[in-house]
């Protein structure tokens, strides 16, 4: 019985001691945290107090300084925005020029080849026109008629090939003289023709996709002296 009382008293003493220690630790922690928070708030308030102007004059100076900085930033923003728009416009112009160059390269890649074929077309046209008109009758030689028909058919096929690739003949008879497409060989007075009108075509010209490949050699009417 005595030993049981001693054991109960010991457990009670241990419980009291543990409770006291926990309470002491809690109080110490709360005291430390409160002190740290108070010191931190005090430091922040001191810092904020230092940043605040102490007089109306300083307040006006700070307002002027901030206004000047805002104005500078706005000017810089406008400058950067203008440079950005200019850069976009330059990039778009470069892109359009590159596309135009690519399209021109595709369209006019055969220009040199077309120039070489123009002499062949001139020779073929001269050969077709050299056949006399008298071969239309039944008494004309069959070989001559076949030659005439073959030359005309070949010339028509060559013209179709030229048109398919954008090469068009320029025969400006009775049209206004255009220095971009025509080359004047001579001038003469022609009754009933306006000055500056093409009255004779010595050699047919050609243009490839609206670009002059070979100017037409023409004679131009001039006014009466």
C-alpha positions as CSV (number, residue, x, y, z in Angstrom):
1,X,0.0,0.0,0.0
2,X,2.9,2.3,0.8
3,X,4.6,1.5,-2.4
4,X,1.5,2.3,-4.4
5,X,1.2,5.7,-2.8
6,X,4.8,6.4,-3.6
7,X,4.3,5.4,-7.2
8,X,1.2,7.6,-7.6
9,X,3.0,10.6,-6.0
10,X,5.9,10.1,-8.4
11,X,3.6,10.1,-11.5
12,X,1.8,13.1,-10.3
13,X,5.1,15.0,-9.8
14,X,6.3,14.0,-13.3
15,X,3.0,15.2,-14.8
16,X,3.2,18.5,-13.1
17,X,6.8,19.0,-14.1
18,X,6.1,18.2,-17.8
19,X,3.1,20.5,-17.9
20,X,5.2,23.3,-16.4
21,X,7.9,22.8,-19.0
22,X,5.4,22.9,-21.9
23,X,3.8,26.0,-20.5
24,X,7.2,27.7,-20.1
25,X,8.3,26.8,-23.7
26,X,5.0,28.1,-25.1
27,X,5.4,31.4,-23.2
28,X,9.0,31.8,-24.3
29,X,8.0,31.2,-28.0
30,X,5.1,33.6,-27.9
31,X,7.3,36.2,-26.2
32,X,10.0,35.8,-28.9
33,X,7.6,35.9,-31.8
34,X,5.8,38.9,-30.5
35,X,9.1,40.7,-29.9
36,X,10.4,39.9,-33.4
37,X,7.1,41.0,-35.0
38,X,7.2,44.2,-33.0
39,X,10.8,44.9,-34.0
40,X,10.1,44.1,-37.7
41,X,7.1,46.4,-37.8
42,X,9.0,49.1,-36.1
43,X,11.9,48.8,-38.6
44,X,9.4,48.9,-41.5
45,X,7.7,51.9,-40.0
46,X,11.1,53.6,-39.5
47,X,12.0,52.9,-43.1
48,X,8.7,54.1,-44.5
49,X,9.1,57.2,-42.3
50,X,12.5,57.9,-43.7
51,X,11.1,57.7,-47.3
52,X,8.3,60.1,-46.7
53,X,9.0,63.8,-47.3
54,X,9.4,65.9,-44.3
55,X,8.0,69.1,-45.8
56,X,5.7,70.4,-48.5
57,X,8.7,71.6,-50.6
58,X,10.2,68.1,-50.6
59,X,6.8,66.7,-51.5
60,X,6.5,69.0,-54.5
61,X,10.1,68.1,-55.6
62,X,9.2,64.4,-55.5
63,X,6.1,65.1,-57.5
64,X,8.1,67.0,-60.1
65,X,10.7,64.2,-60.2
66,X,8.0,61.6,-60.7
67,X,6.2,63.6,-63.3
68,X,9.5,64.1,-65.2
69,X,10.2,60.3,-65.1
70,X,6.7,59.5,-66.3
71,X,7.1,62.0,-69.2
72,X,10.5,60.5,-70.1
73,X,9.0,57.0,-70.1
74,X,6.1,58.1,-72.3
75,X,8.5,59.6,-74.8
76,X,10.6,56.4,-74.8
77,X,7.5,54.4,-75.3
78,X,6.5,56.5,-78.3
79,X,10.0,56.2,-79.7
80,X,10.1,52.4,-79.3
81,X,6.6,52.1,-80.8
82,X,7.6,54.2,-83.8
83,X,10.7,52.1,-84.3
84,X,8.7,48.9,-84.0
85,X,6.2,50.1,-86.6
86,X,9.0,51.1,-88.9
87,X,10.7,47.7,-88.5
88,X,7.4,46.0,-89.3
89,X,6.9,48.2,-92.4
90,X,10.5,47.5,-93.6
91,X,10.0,43.8,-93.1
92,X,6.8,43.9,-95.1
93,X,8.4,45.8,-97.9
94,X,11.3,43.4,-98.0
95,X,8.9,40.5,-98.1
96,X,6.9,42.0,-101.0
97,X,10.1,42.8,-103.0
98,X,11.3,39.3,-102.5
99,X,8.0,37.9,-103.7
100,X,8.0,40.2,-106.7
101,X,11.6,39.1,-107.5
102,X,10.6,35.4,-107.3
103,X,7.6,36.0,-109.5
104,X,9.6,37.9,-112.0
105,X,12.3,35.2,-112.0
106,X,9.6,32.6,-112.7
107,X,7.9,34.6,-115.4
108,X,11.0,35.9,-117.2
109,X,13.3,32.9,-116.8
110,X,12.7,32.0,-120.5
111,X,13.4,35.5,-121.8
112,X,16.8,34.7,-123.3
113,X,15.4,31.5,-124.9
114,X,12.5,33.5,-126.4
115,X,14.9,36.1,-127.9
116,X,16.7,33.3,-129.7
117,X,13.5,31.9,-131.1
118,X,12.4,35.2,-132.5
119,X,14.8,35.0,-135.3
120,X,13.4,31.6,-136.2
121,X,9.9,33.0,-136.1
122,X,11.0,35.8,-138.5
123,X,12.5,33.4,-140.9
124,X,9.5,31.2,-140.8
125,X,7.1,34.1,-141.4
126,X,9.3,35.3,-144.3
127,X,9.3,31.9,-145.9
128,X,5.5,31.6,-145.5
129,X,4.9,35.0,-147.1
130,X,7.4,34.3,-150.0
131,X,5.0,31.6,-151.5
132,X,3.2,33.3,-154.3
133,X,-0.6,33.7,-154.0
134,X,-1.1,32.0,-157.4
135,X,-0.8,28.5,-155.9
136,X,-4.4,28.7,-154.8
137,X,-5.8,27.3,-158.0
138,X,-6.1,23.6,-159.0
139,X,-3.4,24.0,-161.7
140,X,-0.7,24.9,-159.1
141,X,1.9,22.3,-158.3
142,X,0.9,20.1,-155.4
143,X,4.3,20.2,-153.8
144,X,4.2,24.0,-153.7
145,X,0.7,24.0,-152.2
146,X,1.9,21.5,-149.6
147,X,4.9,23.6,-148.8
148,X,2.7,26.7,-148.4
149,X,0.3,24.9,-146.1
150,X,3.1,23.4,-144.0
151,X,4.8,26.7,-143.5
152,X,1.5,28.4,-142.5
153,X,0.6,25.5,-140.1
154,X,4.1,25.6,-138.5
155,X,3.9,29.4,-138.1
156,X,0.4,29.1,-136.4
157,X,1.7,26.4,-134.0
158,X,4.7,28.5,-133.1
159,X,2.4,31.5,-132.4
160,X,0.3,29.3,-130.1
161,X,3.4,28.1,-128.3
162,X,4.5,31.7,-127.8
163,X,1.1,32.7,-126.5
164,X,1.0,29.8,-124.1
165,X,4.2,31.1,-122.5
166,X,3.2,34.8,-122.5
167,X,5.1,35.9,-125.6
168,X,2.9,38.1,-127.7
169,X,3.7,39.8,-131.0
170,X,3.5,43.6,-131.3
171,X,2.4,44.8,-134.7
172,X,1.2,48.4,-134.0
173,X,0.0,49.5,-137.5
174,X,-2.2,52.6,-137.3
175,X,-1.6,52.8,-133.5
176,X,0.0,55.6,-131.5
177,X,3.7,55.5,-131.3
178,X,4.9,54.1,-128.0
179,X,8.6,54.5,-127.3
180,X,8.5,51.6,-124.7
181,X,7.4,49.1,-127.4
182,X,8.3,50.7,-130.7
183,X,11.5,51.9,-132.4
184,X,11.1,54.5,-135.1
185,X,13.2,54.0,-138.2
186,X,11.9,56.9,-140.3
187,X,9.2,59.6,-140.4
188,X,7.2,60.5,-143.5
189,X,4.2,62.5,-144.4
190,X,1.1,60.4,-144.9
191,X,-2.1,61.9,-146.1
192,X,-5.0,61.3,-143.6
193,X,-2.6,60.0,-140.8
194,X,-2.3,61.8,-137.6
195,X,1.3,62.8,-136.6
196,X,2.8,60.3,-134.3
197,X,0.8,57.4,-135.7
198,X,2.6,54.2,-136.9
199,X,2.1,53.9,-140.7
200,X,4.6,51.1,-141.5
201,X,5.9,48.1,-139.6
202,X,9.3,46.9,-140.9
203,X,9.8,44.2,-138.2
204,X,7.3,42.8,-135.7
205,X,8.1,43.3,-132.0
206,X,7.4,41.0,-129.1
207,X,6.7,41.4,-125.4
208,X,6.9,38.8,-122.6
209,X,4.3,39.3,-119.8
210,X,4.0,43.0,-120.6
211,X,7.8,43.4,-120.7
212,X,9.3,44.4,-124.1
213,X,11.6,41.7,-125.4
214,X,12.1,43.2,-128.8
215,X,10.7,46.6,-130.0
216,X,8.8,46.8,-133.2
217,X,10.7,48.6,-136.0
218,X,8.2,51.1,-137.4
219,X,7.7,54.2,-139.5
220,X,5.9,57.1,-138.0
221,X,3.7,59.7,-139.7
222,X,4.8,63.3,-139.2
223,X,3.0,66.6,-139.7
224,X,3.0,68.5,-142.9
225,X,5.8,71.1,-143.2
